[in-house]
Amino acid sequence: MSELTPSTWQVFKSVLASFFGVQSEETRQRDFTHGKPGQFIFIGLAITALFIAMVFIAVKVVLYFALSG
């Protein structure tokens, strides 16, 4: 792996930053010039699925406690 190619951890951080809409211009340039699209797509889908699962579980817990009392 070349020094310019983002590592899996760097891709994860970039995708997470994009979810919040914050990322440095330097990182964005590195991602678009040296990153592999498949990595970003896979990690983006994984983070999205995790977020949906967390929201689903949170709603289930709130409804359980709201309707049991």
C-alpha positions in Angstrom: 0.0 0.0 0.0 1.5 3.4 -1.0 1.8 6.1 1.5 -0.9 8.2 -0.2 -3.5 5.4 -0.3 -5.8 5.9 2.7 -5.8 3.1 5.2 -9.0 1.4 6.3 -9.0 3.5 9.5 -8.6 6.7 7.4 -11.4 5.7 5.2 -13.6 5.0 8.2 -12.8 8.5 9.6 -13.5 10.1 6.3 -16.8 8.4 5.9 -17.8 9.3 9.5 -16.7 12.9 8.9 -18.8 13.0 5.7 -21.9 11.9 7.7 -21.4 15.1 9.8 -20.4 17.3 6.8 -17.0 18.2 8.1 -13.8 17.2 6.4 -10.6 19.0 5.6 -9.8 19.9 2.0 -6.5 18.0 2.2 -8.3 14.8 3.3 -11.0 15.2 0.6 -8.4 15.6 -2.1 -6.6 12.5 -0.8 -9.8 10.5 -0.8 -10.8 11.5 -4.3 -7.3 11.1 -5.9 -6.0 8.0 -4.1 -8.9 6.3 -2.4 -10.7 3.2 -3.8 -14.5 3.8 -4.3 -15.3 0.3 -3.1 -13.8 0.9 0.3 -15.8 4.1 0.8 -19.1 2.4 -0.4 -18.6 -0.6 1.8 -17.8 1.4 5.0 -20.5 3.9 4.2 -23.1 1.2 3.9 -21.9 -0.5 7.1 -22.0 2.8 9.1 -25.5 3.5 7.7 -26.8 0.0 8.7 -25.3 0.4 12.1 -27.0 3.8 12.5 -30.4 2.4 11.4 -30.0 -0.5 13.8 -29.2 1.8 16.7 -32.2 4.0 16.0 -34.5 1.0 15.7 -33.2 -0.4 19.0 -33.6 3.0 20.7 -37.2 3.3 19.5 -38.0 -0.2 20.6 -36.6 0.5 24.1 -38.5 3.8 24.5 -41.7 2.2 23.3 -41.3 -0.7 25.7 -40.8 1.5 28.7 -43.5 4.0 27.6 -46.2 1.3 27.1 -45.3 -0.9 30.0 -46.0 1.7 32.7 
